[in-house]
Amino acid sequence: MMTRLSHHLHHGSGADFCAPGQHQHGAASVRLLRDEGLLEFRRGRGVHVAGTPERGAVLAKAREFVQVGRRHGYDPEELIDLIRQLSP
């Protein structure tokens, strides 16, 4: 992953990190990886790899869960309760 990221940052293309038909520049690719939970920005300390693709996939679904819950009127505590009920 980091080799692809480095390549696209140097060449100004983030096509491999975008949906088909979309084109973004390197900075947008880095933001996308951050939003997926794969990179962490630390003020004054740079950018660090924060997780794995698997963690990024779970984080994306968690965000989706929270968005759907909010649309249906659930508050954060109710969503947490739902997760606890689903956990063994």
C-alpha contacts under 8 A as a table, 3 or more apart, distances in Angstrom:
res1	aa1	res2	aa2	distance
1	M	4	R	5.27
1	M	5	L	6.21
2	M	5	L	4.92
2	M	6	S	5.96
3	T	6	S	5.14
3	T	7	H	6.15
4	R	7	H	5.09
4	R	8	H	6.22
4	R	16	D	7.96
5	L	8	H	5.23
5	L	9	L	6.08
5	L	14	G	7.87
5	L	26	G	7.82
5	L	29	S	7.78
5	L	30	V	7.80
6	S	9	L	5.17
6	S	10	H	6.22
7	H	10	H	5.32
7	H	11	H	6.17
8	H	11	H	4.99
8	H	12	G	5.55
8	H	13	S	4.83
8	H	14	G	5.53
8	H	15	A	8.00
8	H	25	H	7.78
8	H	26	G	5.78
9	L	12	G	5.24
9	L	13	S	6.64
9	L	14	G	7.47
9	L	25	H	7.46
9	L	26	G	4.38
9	L	27	A	7.22
10	H	26	G	7.65
11	H	26	G	7.81
12	G	25	H	4.97
12	G	26	G	5.11
13	S	23	H	7.04
13	S	24	Q	5.98
13	S	25	H	4.68
13	S	26	G	5.55
14	G	17	F	5.47
14	G	18	C	6.55
14	G	23	H	6.31
14	G	24	Q	4.92
14	G	25	H	5.18
14	G	26	G	5.33
14	G	28	A	7.28
14	G	29	S	5.25
15	A	18	C	5.20
15	A	19	A	7.82
15	A	22	Q	6.85
15	A	23	H	5.17
15	A	24	Q	6.26
17	F	29	S	6.13
17	F	32	L	7.63
18	C	21	G	7.92
18	C	22	Q	5.78
18	C	23	H	6.54
18	C	24	Q	7.13
18	C	29	S	7.70
19	A	22	Q	5.64
24	Q	28	A	5.86
24	Q	29	S	6.61
25	H	28	A	5.48
25	H	29	S	6.42
26	G	29	S	4.95
26	G	30	V	6.29
27	A	30	V	5.12
27	A	31	R	6.33
28	A	31	R	5.01
28	A	32	L	6.14
29	S	32	L	5.03
29	S	33	L	6.30
30	V	33	L	5.12
30	V	34	R	6.19
30	V	39	L	7.65
31	R	34	R	4.93
31	R	35	D	6.08
32	L	35	D	5.03
32	L	36	E	6.23
33	L	36	E	5.04
33	L	37	G	6.44
33	L	38	L	5.33
33	L	39	L	5.78
34	R	37	G	5.12
34	R	38	L	5.52
34	R	39	L	4.44
34	R	40	E	6.02
34	R	41	F	7.69
35	D	38	L	7.51
35	D	39	L	7.88
36	E	39	L	7.79
36	E	56	G	4.79
36	E	57	A	7.26
36	E	59	L	6.65
36	E	60	A	6.27
37	G	40	E	7.24
37	G	50	A	6.59
37	G	51	G	6.28
37	G	55	R	7.00
37	G	56	G	5.00
37	G	59	L	6.61
38	L	49	V	5.85
38	L	50	A	5.06
38	L	51	G	4.65
38	L	52	T	6.06
38	L	53	P	6.85
38	L	55	R	7.61
38	L	56	G	5.98
39	L	47	V	6.60
39	L	48	H	5.63
39	L	49	V	4.59
39	L	50	A	4.87
39	L	51	G	6.93
40	E	47	V	5.64
40	E	48	H	5.22
40	E	49	V	6.22
40	E	50	A	5.41
41	F	45	R	7.85
41	F	46	G	6.07
41	F	47	V	4.60
41	F	48	H	6.53
42	R	45	R	5.14
42	R	46	G	5.43
42	R	47	V	6.09
42	R	48	H	7.64
43	R	46	G	6.50
51	G	54	E	7.97
51	G	55	R	5.88
51	G	56	G	6.91
52	T	55	R	5.13
52	T	56	G	6.27
53	P	56	G	4.88
53	P	57	A	6.19
54	E	57	A	5.10
54	E	58	V	6.39
55	R	58	V	5.14
55	R	59	L	6.04
56	G	59	L	5.01
56	G	60	A	6.13
57	A	60	A	5.17
57	A	61	K	6.43
58	V	61	K	5.18
58	V	62	A	6.11
59	L	62	A	4.95
59	L	63	R	6.19
60	A	63	R	5.20
60	A	64	E	6.30
61	K	64	E	4.94
61	K	65	F	6.08
62	A	65	F	4.95
62	A	66	V	6.22
63	R	66	V	5.15
63	R	67	Q	6.17
64	E	67	Q	5.09
64	E	68	V	6.16
65	F	68	V	5.27
65	F	69	G	6.02
66	V	69	G	5.01
66	V	70	R	6.08
66	V	76	P	7.77
66	V	79	L	7.30
67	Q	70	R	5.20
67	Q	71	R	6.21
68	V	71	R	5.10
68	V	72	H	6.35
69	G	72	H	5.17
69	G	73	G	6.33
69	G	74	Y	5.10
69	G	75	D	7.49
69	G	79	L	6.91
70	R	73	G	5.00
70	R	74	Y	5.16
70	R	75	D	6.53
71	R	74	Y	7.55
74	Y	78	E	5.93
74	Y	79	L	6.49
75	D	78	E	5.42
75	D	79	L	6.47
76	P	79	L	5.09
76	P	80	I	6.23
77	E	80	I	5.03
77	E	81	D	6.21
78	E	81	D	5.00
78	E	82	L	6.29
79	L	82	L	5.04
79	L	83	I	6.39
80	I	83	I	5.13
80	I	84	R	6.25
81	D	84	R	5.03
81	D	85	Q	6.18
82	L	85	Q	5.11
82	L	86	L	6.42
83	I	86	L	5.14
83	I	87	S	6.30
84	R	87	S	5.12
84	R	88	P	7.95
85	Q	88	P	7.67
